Amino acid sequence: MSSRTIMVAALAAMAAQPLSAQELDSGFEGELIGTVTIGESRRGVRTDTASSITTVEQEELDERQATTLGELVDTVPSVSLVNGNTPQGAAISIRGLGAQSGVYGTDGKVAIVVDGVTGGAEEVYRSGSTLSMEPELFKQVTVQRGPAQSFQYSSGAMGGTLELVTKDGRDFLEDGDTFSYRQKLSYESNGDGVLATSIFAWAPDERFDVLAFAGYRDKGDMVDGDGNTLEATAFEKPSAMLKANYHLSDGSTLTFSSMYDEIPQNDVPYNVFLPSWSDILVDRYIKQATTYAAYRYNPVGNDLINLEARLSFRKEAERITTSEATDSDIYNTDHDTRTVALRVENESLFSTGTVSHRLNAGVELSKRTRSTEELAGTYAGFNARSAPGGTDESISVYIADRMEFGNRFTLTPQLRFEKQTLTSEGNDYAYSSRGTTVAALPDGTSYETQALTGALSARYELSESFAVFGTAAYNENLPFIDDLRDADRMASTEKGETYELGLSYDSTGLFSGDDRMRFKLTGFKTHIWDGFSYSGIDEVDLEGIELEASYVHSAFYADLNASRIRGTINGTSDYFNYVPADSVQLTLGKRFLDDQLDLAIEAKHAFAQNRTSHTNPDYYPGTVASDDYTLFNLTAAYVPNSGLFRDVEFRASVENLTDETYRAYLSTRNGAGRTFKFSIAKTF
């Protein structure tokens, strides 16, 4: 099936049913494509979906005691972290796409979405991405593996989408409460890390609620299993959020939210991936802020209107300075990216004959402005040579229609049209690079590109327990501001096709009357061409298999996931060096004392990854071959429901129980050695 065939199929599916009387669709429950949610096990498997989605809910987020945002999702199959135990210089890779370890930070193939606001992972040369958000802000994290459900937010998210939902005031209020205060304190032994967060929730009536969050995290340099210090892993990070909801009526709501975090660092290596890359030390100041106002209108009794308008502003900044003598622009640069966006979308429920529809449609206007002002040297006042400045203006329209044909067959076509204009600002100077003169780029020079992308997903229930599903998707990755000086790249888009096929199983009473078994097996194949994200690579071919399974019994619960991916380039057998290591993970747990006490052991094995052409760790520290390793983690959560400590949350864990010395493939340094974590929290 070609990209043209995918688009025609999606259009044909949308037009296949004539509109008849609009009737309430009582058959739809949950989200558009369904999710993997926390059930009786730590993370159950949702089998009624045609897409590869995993959602980590609040209970598991609490039990993980994550230090960074990346650690919230590192147990999801096909998700790999680049230096995920620090917020600075970290990145997330999904199915081998999304992070070029050690160099450029992101390749546009993973979308980061916070409360419906697209952003995050801004690229800074040899500093990775600025994915520094405080994990304690979030109550839900969803990972979409592959592009099947990405078109609401991106044309080019071939790897997948990371969606994060922040906490609300009413999450901390029980019936009748108007005010609550929550305090959490945490300590981790490796790096002597401490965390303190305070949450104030207030709801004077049924219409209004507000949440105020303040947090502070401080951590020193970690050590690996051999006791060696992991250089430049220390950080401190204050964070804050204010979020309010006001219900104007039963069918309309206003929401305002503003969140902020920063990481100040002094006298640290410039290259966060490979500290020995340069002797020059810099002061680095990372800051992220997201503010939005949203209006939702969902009138009672009208299934055709569920409208939301969201106006957002996002700032991602990284200021790098040094007092040492240097001719390079990268050591004295003020990176500043600001994005203003307006998104309007609507969801309609209706029927055409015997077919039930959930139709989502929306439009988004966005303007992203980036400056990378050099603070010293010959080109002071201009944008850095390694990161051109300018604007990225786009308009996007998307539509998705989930159609249920009876009780067994579901078909979901999706389409997205995006038009982009990139304009140069502050790059009007020529310079020499490796003996070649790079011409000045006059202010106002602009390039226009556009893309029509989409997907077609289907699911069919073979029986009450078994179902088959599949997806065909076509993506186009539009040019980056980083490539403004390359006219050839500005004139083209990076294209990709993905095909998925899978089998799911869901049954109760399998071995006893009180058990449940669920699993989902997905195979995928991705072909990328006209590539510009990777140096010297025009084509990438990826294929892989993912397994998610859970078993719940009154005596215990178990979760299992595994992934295997292979990749080649340019139509040859040469390796695609960013494919993660094969891995398998098993969690066994049991709840005691009427679910007050939850104990679990988690084992993860990563196989050796030697399918790489890189051999020099001084140049490619993340993509040289890695050895196999096995990690064991223990977790315990105790929340008494009576007595002096009623509702006090005690959590303890041991990560890397055996003090293994290892390096995860794609990461540029060893992982942390054995780490003890403890937290105590109470809502008053």
TORFI-461462 format. One line per 5 residues: their letters; for each residue z, y, x of C-alpha. Coordinates in Angstrom, 3 decimals. Layout:
BEGIN
A) Z Y X; ...
This chain:
BEGIN
MSSRT) 0.000 0.000 0.000; -1.106 3.309 1.553; 0.668 6.654 1.233; -1.954 7.730 -1.306; -1.316 4.562 -3.322
IMVAA) 2.439 5.248 -3.332; 1.876 8.765 -4.686; -0.602 7.593 -7.345; 1.783 4.824 -8.414; 4.670 7.282 -8.766
LAAMA) 2.527 9.672 -10.819; 1.203 6.858 -12.997; 4.696 5.548 -13.681; 5.872 8.994 -14.770; 2.906 9.417 -17.104
AQPLS) 2.936 5.901 -18.499; 5.162 6.553 -21.525; 4.276 9.137 -24.196; 7.195 11.259 -25.313; 8.587 10.290 -28.711
AQELD) 11.701 11.260 -30.588; 14.490 12.212 -28.228; 17.336 9.786 -28.678; 20.670 9.336 -27.002; 20.367 6.877 -24.147
SGFEG) 23.584 4.918 -24.341; 22.363 2.476 -21.724; 22.858 4.796 -18.765; 26.154 4.828 -16.938; 27.048 6.122 -13.486
ELIGT) 24.744 7.800 -11.016; 20.946 7.922 -10.904; 20.489 4.829 -8.743; 24.026 3.463 -8.641; 26.389 3.219 -5.723
VTIGE) 28.621 0.897 -3.795; 32.128 1.813 -4.940; 35.631 0.772 -4.054; 36.740 -2.017 -6.350; 39.539 -4.484 -5.873
SRRGV) 38.383 -5.037 -2.310; 38.350 -2.239 0.229; 34.671 -1.602 -0.426; 32.940 -3.575 -3.156; 29.182 -4.044 -3.432
RTDTA) 27.364 -2.445 -6.354; 24.532 -4.804 -7.128; 22.854 -2.982 -10.034; 20.772 -0.677 -7.851; 17.315 -0.757 -6.276
SSITT) 18.444 1.379 -3.367; 20.640 0.900 -0.290; 23.598 3.177 -1.044; 27.178 2.819 0.169; 29.946 5.077 -1.100
VEQEE) 33.337 5.370 0.578; 35.934 6.597 -1.911; 39.261 8.353 -1.398; 41.359 5.190 -1.004; 39.313 3.923 1.922
LDERQ) 39.018 7.403 3.424; 42.819 7.580 3.502; 43.200 4.123 5.019; 40.715 4.834 7.818; 42.690 7.854 9.107
ATTLG) 39.458 9.160 10.616; 39.625 11.733 13.399; 36.029 12.839 12.851; 33.511 12.904 10.053; 31.471 10.225 11.792
ELVDT) 34.380 7.777 11.762; 34.281 7.835 7.954; 30.925 6.031 7.928; 30.763 4.007 11.154; 31.482 0.782 9.235
VPSVS) 28.391 1.127 7.019; 25.565 -1.275 7.999; 22.679 0.282 9.985; 24.750 3.413 10.659; 25.403 4.214 14.330
LVNGN) 27.336 7.057 15.900; 26.562 9.006 19.024; 29.996 9.790 20.523; 31.443 9.607 17.039; 35.118 9.930 18.039
TPQGA) 34.719 13.646 18.843; 33.271 16.329 16.552; 31.546 18.198 19.386; 28.314 16.642 20.582; 28.318 13.963 17.887
AISIR) 25.425 12.726 15.791; 24.709 10.100 13.149; 21.824 7.632 13.295; 20.683 5.626 10.256; 18.317 2.708 10.830
GLGAQ) 17.605 4.035 14.323; 16.549 7.479 13.100; 18.392 10.779 13.193; 19.750 11.152 16.707; 18.119 11.280 20.119
SGVYG) 21.130 10.326 22.143; 21.980 12.721 24.942; 19.227 15.285 24.567; 18.256 16.963 21.311; 20.894 15.987 18.755
TDGKV) 18.760 15.501 15.650; 15.187 14.762 14.694; 15.222 15.829 11.043; 15.190 12.282 9.713; 18.739 12.275 8.330
AIVVD) 19.742 14.816 5.678; 23.334 16.121 5.611; 24.476 17.354 2.176; 27.888 18.891 1.396; 28.647 19.465 -2.302
GVTGG) 24.917 19.640 -2.978; 24.303 22.091 -0.112; 21.839 20.854 2.502; 22.666 21.610 6.127; 24.607 20.376 9.107
AEEVY) 23.614 18.783 12.395; 22.017 21.923 13.854; 20.252 21.049 17.106; 21.443 22.530 20.411; 19.930 21.346 23.706
RSGST) 22.182 18.752 25.401; 25.055 19.753 23.132; 24.197 17.394 20.297; 24.678 18.429 16.706; 27.395 20.638 15.275
LSMEP) 28.624 17.992 12.836; 32.195 19.200 13.143; 33.474 19.238 9.547; 37.083 18.156 8.988; 37.183 14.677 7.361
ELFKQ) 40.325 15.544 5.364; 38.237 17.928 3.220; 36.359 15.115 1.512; 37.157 12.706 -1.302; 33.852 10.843 -1.313
VTVQR) 31.204 10.075 1.307; 27.912 8.445 0.331; 25.377 7.013 2.765; 21.827 6.455 1.557; 20.075 4.124 3.995
GPAQS) 16.351 4.724 3.949; 14.416 7.379 2.032; 14.512 5.919 -1.491; 16.927 8.507 -2.915; 16.428 11.342 -0.427
FQYSS) 13.716 13.356 -2.166; 16.174 15.531 -4.059; 17.125 17.121 -0.740; 14.415 16.466 1.845; 10.791 15.505 2.399
GAMGG) 11.421 13.974 5.809; 14.707 12.029 5.577; 13.141 8.700 6.549; 16.399 7.443 8.038; 18.599 8.358 5.113
TLELV) 21.000 10.870 3.617; 24.701 11.566 4.114; 26.274 13.167 1.025; 29.828 14.517 1.073; 31.965 15.661 -1.864
TKDGR) 34.997 17.888 -1.292; 38.342 17.631 -3.018; 39.206 19.514 -6.250; 42.468 20.986 -7.460; 42.798 18.541 -10.354
DFLED) 42.674 15.611 -7.926; 46.312 16.470 -7.117; 47.564 17.260 -10.619; 48.870 14.761 -13.141; 48.928 15.339 -16.899
GDTFS) 50.998 18.397 -17.705; 51.236 19.660 -14.117; 50.209 23.218 -13.340; 51.052 23.263 -9.635; 51.306 20.785 -6.774
YRQKL) 51.699 20.906 -3.017; 50.601 18.139 -0.658; 51.604 17.877 2.978; 50.211 15.392 5.472; 51.224 14.822 9.093
SYESN) 49.467 12.422 11.439; 49.681 11.243 15.047; 47.409 9.096 17.233; 48.444 7.784 20.633; 45.141 7.903 22.534
GDGVL) 44.835 11.551 23.512; 48.152 12.459 21.849; 46.319 13.679 18.781; 48.154 15.467 15.986; 47.066 16.598 12.536
ATSIF) 48.725 18.749 9.904; 47.156 19.572 6.536; 48.498 21.456 3.544; 46.955 21.494 0.074; 47.945 23.796 -2.765
AWAPD) 46.600 22.980 -6.245; 47.072 25.226 -9.274; 45.837 24.894 -12.856; 47.552 27.373 -15.195; 45.595 26.022 -18.185
ERFDV) 42.923 23.487 -19.101; 40.109 25.828 -18.115; 40.946 26.909 -14.590; 41.910 25.047 -11.429; 41.974 26.079 -7.782
LAFAG) 42.573 24.300 -4.481; 43.536 25.859 -1.156; 43.332 23.697 1.971; 44.514 24.495 5.494; 44.333 22.048 8.378
YRDKG) 44.848 21.936 12.117; 43.876 19.092 14.439; 44.593 18.956 18.196; 43.711 16.138 20.552; 43.609 15.648 24.326
DMVDG) 41.187 13.668 26.446; 41.071 9.998 25.489; 41.071 6.970 27.802; 38.991 3.796 27.600; 40.241 0.219 27.747
DGNTL) 40.544 0.362 31.545; 42.643 3.520 31.387; 39.861 5.786 32.660; 39.866 9.311 31.241; 36.928 10.094 28.956
EATAF) 36.035 13.546 30.226; 35.512 16.435 27.797; 36.770 14.558 24.723; 39.673 16.929 24.027; 39.406 19.420 21.176
EKPSA) 41.368 21.526 18.751; 40.056 22.332 15.306; 41.472 24.583 12.591; 39.865 24.254 9.159; 40.233 25.760 5.699
MLKAN) 38.776 25.575 2.202; 39.150 27.447 -1.086; 37.631 25.880 -4.200; 37.936 26.930 -7.843; 36.546 25.697 -11.162
YHLSD) 36.514 27.681 -14.400; 35.427 26.085 -17.669; 33.824 28.834 -19.734; 33.489 26.445 -22.681; 33.342 22.729 -23.368
GSTLT) 29.809 22.657 -22.013; 29.746 25.214 -19.198; 31.571 25.480 -15.864; 31.631 27.903 -12.952; 32.514 26.625 -9.467
FSSMY) 33.155 28.605 -6.302; 33.823 27.059 -2.903; 34.136 28.277 0.664; 34.946 26.023 3.634; 35.292 26.766 7.299
DEIPQ) 36.068 25.057 10.596; 35.862 25.951 14.263; 36.232 24.320 17.683; 37.133 26.652 20.573; 36.760 25.212 24.096
NDVPY) 37.300 26.758 27.523; 36.090 25.592 30.947; 34.277 22.487 29.734; 31.025 20.878 30.969; 27.896 22.214 29.281
NVFLP) 26.440 18.764 28.683; 28.770 17.055 26.221; 26.848 13.787 26.580; 26.912 13.592 30.378; 29.560 15.913 31.898
SWSDI) 28.342 15.205 35.449; 24.878 16.595 34.585; 25.925 20.028 35.887; 28.836 21.473 37.853; 28.778 24.671 35.792
LVDRY) 31.636 25.019 33.314; 31.246 26.976 30.093; 33.310 28.378 27.268; 32.001 26.984 23.984; 32.890 28.211 20.507
IKQAT) 31.595 26.177 17.536; 31.910 27.468 13.998; 30.668 26.217 10.632; 31.070 27.856 7.233; 29.659 26.910 3.829
TYAAY) 30.027 28.998 0.682; 28.471 28.371 -2.708; 28.703 29.387 -6.348; 27.498 26.985 -9.029; 27.025 27.200 -12.786
RYNPV) 26.720 24.047 -14.877; 25.611 24.006 -18.516; 25.877 20.711 -20.402; 26.122 21.470 -24.129; 27.888 18.900 -26.275
GNDLI) 25.472 16.858 -28.357; 22.351 17.861 -26.403; 21.178 15.073 -24.114; 18.153 17.020 -22.888; 20.150 19.691 -21.072
NLEAR) 22.503 19.132 -18.164; 21.606 22.153 -16.055; 23.080 23.291 -12.757; 22.246 26.370 -10.690; 23.719 26.597 -7.184
LSFRK) 23.506 29.576 -4.812; 24.673 28.728 -1.292; 25.132 30.280 2.130; 25.696 28.215 5.249; 26.373 29.375 8.796
EAERI) 26.277 27.174 11.901; 27.123 28.923 15.164; 27.692 27.904 18.761; 28.372 30.549 21.411; 28.118 29.335 25.020
TTSEA) 29.092 31.534 27.977; 29.893 31.133 31.660; 31.065 33.432 34.430; 29.373 31.314 37.102; 26.095 32.345 38.707
TDSDI) 23.065 30.640 37.156; 19.391 31.343 36.454; 19.279 29.061 33.411; 19.406 30.525 29.906; 21.302 27.600 28.378
YNTDH) 24.666 28.611 29.867; 24.819 32.058 28.220; 23.421 31.815 24.716; 24.616 32.774 21.262; 23.219 30.222 18.777
DTRTV) 23.400 31.388 15.166; 21.755 29.700 12.158; 22.140 31.027 8.613; 20.717 29.404 5.502; 20.541 30.925 2.022
ALRVE) 19.382 28.624 -0.773; 19.080 28.595 -4.553; 18.825 25.232 -6.283; 18.274 24.777 -10.034; 18.146 21.267 -11.469
NESLF) 18.395 19.551 -14.836; 19.070 16.048 -16.083; 17.710 14.816 -19.422; 18.409 11.614 -21.337; 15.831 10.500 -23.894
STGTV) 13.797 7.528 -25.087; 10.083 6.868 -25.505; 9.741 3.881 -27.765; 11.776 1.079 -26.219; 12.056 2.782 -22.817
SHRLN) 15.198 4.757 -21.915; 14.791 7.641 -19.464; 17.073 9.576 -17.169; 14.872 12.411 -15.937; 16.041 14.629 -13.074
AGVEL) 13.981 17.648 -12.063; 14.700 20.663 -9.902; 13.439 23.491 -7.748; 14.915 24.921 -4.547; 14.216 28.149 -2.678
SKRTR) 15.547 28.300 0.865; 15.491 30.664 3.836; 16.878 29.557 7.192; 17.207 32.181 9.922; 17.927 31.160 13.491
STEEL) 18.641 33.300 16.536; 19.538 32.023 20.005; 20.105 35.263 21.895; 20.354 35.020 25.667; 23.433 36.937 26.797
AGTYA) 22.510 37.335 30.474; 19.592 37.061 32.859; 15.967 38.194 32.867; 15.417 37.559 29.166; 18.728 38.875 27.846
GFNAR) 18.319 39.954 24.232; 15.506 37.487 23.564; 15.871 34.013 22.120; 16.475 31.154 24.539; 13.475 29.301 25.908
SAPGG) 15.038 25.975 24.930; 15.573 27.058 21.309; 13.126 29.598 19.830; 14.314 31.849 17.028; 12.718 32.641 13.710
TDESI) 12.796 31.918 10.000; 12.071 28.811 7.970; 11.241 29.679 4.346; 10.523 26.920 1.865; 10.075 26.195 -1.808
SVYIA) 10.551 22.658 -3.095; 10.045 20.983 -6.462; 11.199 17.444 -7.179; 11.309 15.044 -10.114; 12.748 11.551 -10.595
DRMEF) 12.628 9.427 -13.738; 14.760 6.328 -14.032; 13.211 4.205 -16.775; 14.919 1.170 -18.281; 12.653 -1.322 -20.034
GNRFT) 15.133 -3.332 -22.054; 18.127 -4.800 -20.265; 16.414 -6.361 -17.249; 13.739 -4.131 -15.733; 14.261 -0.670 -14.205
LTPQL) 11.525 1.480 -12.664; 12.183 4.784 -10.850; 9.302 6.983 -9.640; 10.120 10.101 -7.581; 7.985 12.999 -6.374
RFEKQ) 8.677 16.040 -4.198; 6.420 18.927 -3.242; 7.530 21.238 -0.431; 5.817 24.276 1.055; 7.132 25.764 4.292
TLTSE) 6.482 28.952 6.261; 7.791 29.251 9.833; 7.828 32.742 11.369; 8.600 33.656 14.976; 11.177 36.333 15.815
GNDYA) 12.511 37.288 19.251; 10.178 35.051 21.295; 7.721 37.728 22.491; 7.898 36.972 26.209; 6.080 34.639 28.614
YSSRG) 7.794 32.368 31.107; 7.015 29.610 33.587; 8.076 26.013 32.973; 7.416 23.280 35.546; 4.542 25.243 37.039
TTVAA) 2.948 26.063 33.680; 2.946 29.517 32.104; 4.104 29.510 28.498; 2.547 32.413 26.612; 4.526 35.003 24.694
LPDGT) 4.771 34.451 20.952; 4.458 37.781 19.105; 6.966 38.553 16.374; 5.561 37.798 12.946; 3.438 34.857 14.072
SYETQ) 3.668 32.395 11.190; 2.560 28.883 10.286; 2.343 27.289 6.843; 2.583 23.603 6.022; 3.106 21.648 2.841
ALTGA) 3.789 18.075 1.817; 3.686 15.908 -1.293; 6.025 12.948 -0.917; 7.556 10.353 -3.174; 8.764 6.845 -3.865
LSARY) 8.614 4.074 -6.422; 11.638 1.790 -6.851; 12.005 -1.221 -9.129; 14.696 -3.741 -10.026; 14.438 -6.881 -12.149
ELSES) 17.300 -9.121 -13.283; 16.343 -12.764 -12.850; 19.558 -13.906 -14.546; 23.052 -12.649 -15.258; 23.876 -13.081 -11.568
FAVFG) 20.654 -12.663 -9.577; 18.303 -9.678 -9.309; 15.379 -8.692 -7.097; 14.517 -5.126 -6.120; 12.104 -3.162 -3.988
TAAYN) 10.985 0.312 -2.933; 7.844 1.909 -1.521; 8.342 5.430 -0.115; 6.207 8.029 1.641; 7.740 10.873 3.691
ENLPF) 6.513 13.848 5.668; 8.744 15.548 8.213; 7.775 19.212 8.351; 7.709 21.103 11.699; 10.904 22.473 13.277
IDDLR) 11.637 26.010 14.427; 12.194 24.456 17.872; 8.444 23.844 18.182; 7.248 27.361 17.300; 5.584 27.755 20.707
DADRM) 3.489 24.606 20.161; 0.589 25.520 17.841; -0.577 21.895 17.583; 2.780 20.754 16.250; 2.924 23.661 13.832
ASTEK) -0.336 22.490 12.254; 0.776 18.931 11.480; 3.512 16.928 9.786; 5.209 13.732 10.909; 4.462 11.005 8.366
GETYE) 6.225 7.809 7.428; 6.038 4.893 5.014; 8.968 2.651 4.154; 8.985 -0.597 2.189; 12.127 -2.402 1.049
LGLSY) 12.615 -5.746 -0.661; 15.905 -7.353 -1.557; 18.008 -9.820 -3.506; 21.417 -9.245 -5.092; 24.039 -11.553 -6.589
DSTGL) 27.061 -10.784 -8.756; 29.215 -13.450 -10.377; 32.784 -13.917 -11.574; 34.663 -17.191 -11.824; 32.776 -18.674 -8.891
FSGDD) 35.586 -20.807 -7.415; 38.419 -19.910 -9.792; 38.955 -17.964 -12.966; 40.059 -14.786 -11.210; 37.548 -14.300 -8.403
RMRFK) 34.333 -12.322 -7.991; 31.535 -12.683 -5.460; 28.901 -10.016 -4.781; 26.254 -9.687 -2.102; 23.140 -7.664 -1.435
LTGFK) 20.449 -8.591 1.091; 17.829 -5.945 1.947; 14.832 -6.127 4.239; 12.901 -3.017 5.226; 9.885 -1.934 7.224
THIWD) 9.116 1.642 8.317; 5.954 2.973 9.955; 5.895 6.539 11.364; 2.752 8.217 12.669; 1.583 11.648 13.858
GFSYS) 4.979 11.785 15.552; 6.358 14.908 17.211; 10.106 14.164 17.261; 9.987 11.979 20.359; 8.321 12.841 23.651
GIDEV) 5.230 10.696 24.265; 5.607 8.736 21.024; 2.955 9.055 18.302; 3.860 5.959 16.276; 7.115 4.130 15.559
DLEGI) 7.442 0.790 13.782; 10.839 -0.372 12.558; 11.866 -3.470 10.655; 15.290 -4.726 9.808; 17.611 -6.601 7.524
ELEAS) 20.971 -5.521 6.046; 23.675 -7.561 4.342; 26.617 -6.368 2.268; 29.011 -8.832 0.641; 32.444 -8.825 -0.944
YVHSA) 34.748 -11.482 -2.343; 37.823 -10.720 -4.428; 40.542 -13.216 -5.340; 44.059 -12.706 -6.608; 45.286 -13.955 -3.210
FYADL) 43.112 -11.792 -0.910; 39.947 -9.743 -0.564; 37.105 -9.827 1.961; 34.239 -7.479 2.838; 31.325 -8.384 5.094
NASRI) 28.344 -6.414 6.339; 25.712 -6.964 9.002; 22.483 -5.392 10.223; 19.612 -6.280 12.538; 16.829 -3.799 13.445
RGTIN) 13.835 -4.017 15.761; 11.519 -1.186 16.807; 8.327 -0.638 18.808; 6.135 2.374 19.626; 2.484 3.431 19.720
GTSDY) 1.144 0.203 18.228; 2.334 -1.831 21.234; 5.235 -4.151 21.971; 7.006 -1.390 23.930; 10.562 -0.805 22.733
FNYVP) 11.664 2.086 20.556; 14.748 2.987 22.562; 16.843 4.430 19.718; 17.285 1.210 17.731; 21.021 0.359 17.425
ADSVQ) 22.590 -2.916 18.504; 22.794 -5.783 16.019; 26.241 -5.913 14.451; 28.426 -7.822 12.013; 31.745 -6.707 10.531
LTLGK) 34.367 -8.565 8.504; 37.445 -7.176 6.740; 40.191 -9.443 5.354; 43.037 -7.961 3.364; 45.832 -8.643 0.928
RFLDD) 47.972 -6.489 -1.348; 51.679 -7.143 -1.899; 54.544 -5.779 -4.030; 52.389 -4.929 -7.051; 49.783 -3.266 -4.829
QLDLA) 52.323 -1.003 -3.118; 51.574 -2.585 0.272; 48.034 -3.164 1.547; 47.473 -5.026 4.833; 44.063 -5.648 6.390
IEAKH) 42.411 -6.789 9.601; 38.934 -5.657 10.517; 36.707 -7.330 13.121; 33.411 -5.902 14.354; 31.053 -7.588 16.793
AFAQN) 28.153 -5.701 18.356; 25.583 -7.797 20.168; 24.120 -6.844 23.525; 21.296 -4.317 23.223; 18.821 -4.645 26.079
RTSHT) 15.660 -3.851 24.121; 15.167 -0.552 25.907; 12.899 0.783 28.639; 15.578 3.143 29.973; 17.439 2.007 33.079
NPDYY) 18.889 5.176 34.657; 22.249 6.168 33.113; 22.123 9.546 34.882; 19.151 10.534 32.716; 19.539 8.302 29.649
PGTVA) 23.263 7.582 29.319; 23.044 6.546 25.669; 19.963 4.344 25.719; 20.444 2.192 28.801; 21.295 -1.426 27.985
SDDYT) 24.751 -2.121 26.528; 26.844 -5.304 26.608; 28.184 -7.150 23.598; 31.762 -6.488 22.486; 34.215 -7.322 19.723
LFNLT) 36.767 -4.908 18.279; 39.772 -5.691 16.095; 41.537 -3.099 13.941; 44.719 -3.484 11.894; 45.650 -1.246 8.959
AAYVP) 48.727 -1.014 6.765; 49.354 1.273 3.803; 52.648 1.427 1.918; 53.140 3.663 -1.124; 56.421 2.786 -2.900
NSGLF) 56.501 3.408 -6.643; 60.280 3.800 -6.931; 63.352 4.773 -4.961; 64.003 7.557 -2.481; 60.480 7.407 -1.007
RDVEF) 58.614 7.126 -4.294; 54.933 8.172 -3.916; 55.335 8.881 -0.201; 52.223 7.534 1.556; 52.960 5.703 4.803
RASVE) 49.877 4.583 6.740; 49.650 2.923 10.141; 46.803 1.380 12.081; 45.887 -0.042 15.461; 42.298 0.514 16.561
NLTDE) 40.780 -1.579 19.359; 43.751 -3.929 19.235; 42.792 -5.862 22.386; 42.135 -2.692 24.431; 38.486 -3.621 24.959
TYRAY) 36.406 -1.604 27.419; 32.997 -1.088 25.838; 30.157 1.345 25.214; 28.446 1.367 21.845; 24.677 1.597 22.216
LSTRN) 23.452 5.199 21.662; 26.825 6.579 22.754; 26.821 8.182 26.186; 30.377 7.249 27.177; 32.808 4.381 26.732
GAGRT) 34.670 4.000 23.490; 38.371 4.756 23.177; 40.897 2.162 24.273; 43.722 0.879 22.086; 44.899 3.592 19.700
FKFSI) 47.938 3.637 17.422; 47.743 5.913 14.396; 50.442 6.861 11.921; 50.462 9.284 9.009; 52.839 10.308 6.267
AKTF) 51.814 12.263 3.180; 53.484 13.389 -0.014; 52.329 15.304 -3.075; 55.098 17.354 -4.667
